[in-house]
Amino acid sequence: KIKTINIDQLKCSIIDKGIVFIEDSPHFQYVQNNKKPYIEYINKNIGYKLQEDHYPESFEKLINNFDKNFNDKRVKKSFIIINKSNVILDGLHRASILKSIGSESIECLQI
């Protein structure tokens, strides 16, 4: 189900911290230019509890190329995926960027 959610209601799961709001994540801190917590988080967990490409270089590229108004009808829309408790299952990097640039709500795919 596609829902528009207030960004302040979105939460995320952080290894060894549990469920937190976006602004309390190392991801959001990174976008706010406090990069150390995210880099430490990735270095501690990559290849063990994190299996995907979450390296700071990839995140930096996403930040620098991010366009919140991108809309190409030829490409499938990339929703932030959340569960029924508004916990982000996929899209925390994008949600952190959106919160950082002042978005108040996000269109999410709730599963």
C-alpha positions in Angstrom: 0.0 0.0 0.0 1.4 3.4 -0.9 1.1 5.9 1.9 2.4 9.5 2.5 4.1 9.5 5.9 5.3 12.4 7.9 9.1 12.0 7.8 9.3 12.5 11.6 7.3 9.4 12.1 9.7 7.2 10.2 12.1 5.0 12.2 14.9 2.7 11.3 16.7 -0.3 12.7 20.3 0.4 13.7 22.6 -2.6 14.6 23.3 -2.6 18.3 20.9 0.3 18.9 17.5 -1.1 17.9 14.7 1.0 16.5 15.4 4.8 16.4 14.1 7.8 14.6 16.0 8.9 11.4 17.6 11.8 13.1 19.2 9.5 15.6 20.8 7.3 12.9 24.5 7.5 11.8 23.1 7.8 8.3 21.4 11.1 9.1 24.4 12.3 11.0 26.5 11.6 7.9 24.3 13.8 5.7 24.6 16.5 8.4 28.4 16.4 7.9 29.1 14.4 11.1 30.6 11.5 9.1 32.5 9.7 11.8 29.6 7.7 13.4 28.5 6.4 10.0 32.0 5.4 8.9 32.6 3.6 12.3 29.2 1.9 11.9 30.0 0.7 8.4 33.5 -0.4 9.3 32.3 -2.4 12.3 29.4 -4.2 10.5 30.3 -4.5 6.8 30.6 -8.1 5.7 29.2 -9.3 9.0 25.8 -7.7 9.7 25.7 -5.5 6.6 26.1 -7.3 3.3 25.2 -4.6 0.8 27.4 -1.7 -0.6 27.0 0.8 2.1 30.5 2.3 1.9 30.8 6.1 2.5 31.9 6.6 -1.1 28.7 5.2 -2.4 26.6 7.3 0.1 28.6 10.4 -0.8 27.8 9.8 -4.5 24.1 9.4 -3.7 24.1 12.6 -1.7 25.9 14.6 -4.5 23.6 13.2 -7.2 20.3 13.2 -5.3 17.3 14.9 -7.0 14.1 14.7 -5.0 12.1 15.7 -8.0 13.5 13.0 -10.3 10.6 11.4 -12.2 11.4 9.3 -15.2 8.3 7.3 -16.3 10.6 4.8 -18.0 12.1 3.8 -14.7 10.3 2.1 -11.8 9.7 4.5 -8.9 12.0 3.8 -6.0 9.8 4.0 -2.9 11.1 4.1 0.7 9.8 0.7 1.9 8.4 0.5 5.4 6.6 -1.9 7.6 3.3 -1.3 9.5 5.2 0.3 12.4 6.8 2.9 10.0 10.2 1.2 10.3 12.2 1.7 7.1 13.1 -1.7 5.5 14.8 -0.2 2.5 15.7 3.4 1.7 17.3 4.8 4.9 20.0 6.6 3.0 17.5 8.3 0.7 15.2 9.1 3.7 18.1 10.7 5.6 18.9 12.9 2.6 15.2 13.9 2.2 15.0 14.8 5.9 18.2 16.8 5.6 16.9 18.9 2.8 13.7 19.7 4.6 11.2 17.2 3.2 8.2 17.0 5.6 6.6 13.9 4.1 7.6 10.9 2.0 5.6 8.7 -0.2 6.3 5.2 1.1 5.4 1.6 0.1 4.1 0.0 3.3 4.3 -3.8 3.3 
